[in-house]
């Protein structure tokens, strides 16, 4: 399953990429974000592996992020592994003017493990795109209000 979500942000490309690339801000636009812990490599650099934790209902979700290509302010590509699924995320930041940036996020799910995750992907594929678009919308709000 592969899809793209896009949003335009009224901030310059370098500011948008800086806010996106700083993990201290993840909780500002990703509901449930708890923390990100570096496991291997240098934070933010190609090959870095981090554990990310999210609060989901009464429990927690943990996933592993591997940075494949951090070419910010233009592009960021990472692979995410969860016990039930794997996906890649490529984010592109396109300067539309000195004060406006298009943020494109292309997500590709490459594996679903277990009956429930497979059924959700088959029956409700729009649910995955809706969540990503929500985070982009939240990021836009955060980026435009941050000085």
C-alpha positions in Angstrom: 0.0 0.0 0.0 1.4 3.4 -1.0 0.0 6.9 -0.8 1.1 10.5 -0.6 -0.2 13.4 1.6 0.6 17.0 0.9 0.2 20.3 2.6 1.4 23.9 2.0 2.9 25.8 5.0 3.3 29.5 5.3 6.9 29.4 6.4 10.3 29.2 4.5 11.6 25.8 3.5 14.6 26.0 5.9 12.4 26.8 8.9 9.9 24.0 8.0 12.8 21.5 7.6 14.4 22.6 10.8 11.2 22.1 12.8 10.6 18.8 11.2 14.1 17.5 11.8 14.2 18.3 15.5 12.8 15.4 17.5 12.0 17.7 20.5 8.9 18.9 18.5 7.4 15.5 17.6 4.9 15.8 20.5 3.7 19.1 19.1 2.0 17.5 16.1 2.0 13.7 16.7 -0.7 12.8 19.2 0.5 10.3 21.7 4.2 10.8 21.1 6.1 9.9 24.3 9.8 9.8 23.4 12.5 9.0 20.9 15.7 7.2 22.1 18.8 6.8 19.9 19.9 3.1 19.8 22.7 3.3 17.2 24.6 5.8 15.1 24.5 9.6 15.3 21.1 11.3 15.9 19.6 12.6 12.7 22.2 11.1 10.4 22.0 8.4 7.8 22.0 5.0 9.5 20.8 6.2 12.9 18.4 3.8 14.6 16.0 5.1 17.2 13.2 3.6 19.3 10.0 5.7 19.2 7.2 5.3 21.7 3.6 6.4 21.5 0.7 6.2 23.8 -2.2 4.4 22.1 -5.4 4.2 24.2 -4.5 2.4 27.4 -1.3 1.0 26.1 1.8 1.9 24.2 3.2 1.4 20.7 6.9 1.1 20.1 8.6 1.2 16.7 12.1 1.5 15.4 13.1 4.2 13.0 16.1 3.8 10.7 17.2 6.9 8.8 18.0 6.0 5.2 18.7 9.5 3.8 18.6 12.8 5.7 19.1 15.4 3.0 17.2 18.2 4.8 16.1 20.8 4.0 15.0 19.0 0.8 14.3 15.4 1.7 14.1 12.9 4.6 13.7 9.1 4.1 13.3 6.6 6.9 12.2 3.0 7.4 9.9 2.2 10.4 9.5 -1.3 11.9 6.7 -2.3 14.2 5.9 -5.8 15.3 2.7 -5.7 13.1 4.0 -3.7 10.1 6.9 -2.1 8.2 6.8 1.1 6.2 9.0 3.7 4.6 8.3 7.4 4.7 9.8 9.9 2.3 9.2 13.6 3.1 10.0 16.3 0.6 10.0 20.0 1.3 9.6 22.1 -1.8 10.1 25.9 -1.6 7.2 27.6 -3.3 8.4 31.1 -2.4 10.6 32.8 0.2 7.8 32.3 2.7 5.8 29.2 1.5 6.8 25.5 1.5 5.0 22.4 0.2 5.5 19.4 2.5 4.9 16.1 0.7 4.9 12.8 2.6 5.0 9.5 0.7 4.3 6.4 2.7 4.7 2.9 1.6 3.7 -0.1 3.7 5.8 -3.1 2.8 4.6 -5.7 5.3 1.6 -6.4 7.5 1.9 -9.2 10.1 -1.0 -10.8 11.8 -4.7 -11.1 10.9 -5.9 -7.8 12.3 -3.3 -5.6 10.7 -3.8 -7.3 7.3 -7.6 -7.0 7.7 -7.3 -3.3 8.6 -5.1 -2.6 5.6 -7.4 -4.4 3.3 -10.8 -3.1 4.7 -9.8 0.4 5.7 -6.8 1.6 3.7 -8.0 5.2 3.9 -7.5 5.1 7.7 -3.7 5.0 7.3 -3.7 8.0 4.9 -6.1 9.9 7.2 -3.7 9.5 10.1 -0.7 10.8 8.1 -2.7 13.7 6.7 -3.8 14.6 10.3 -0.2 14.8 11.4 0.7 17.0 8.4 -2.2 19.3 9.2 -1.0 19.4 12.9 2.5 20.1 11.7 1.3 23.0 9.6 -0.5 24.5 12.6 2.6 24.0 14.7 5.0 25.4 12.2 3.0 28.5 11.4 2.5 29.5 15.0 6.1 28.8 16.1 8.3 32.0 16.1 
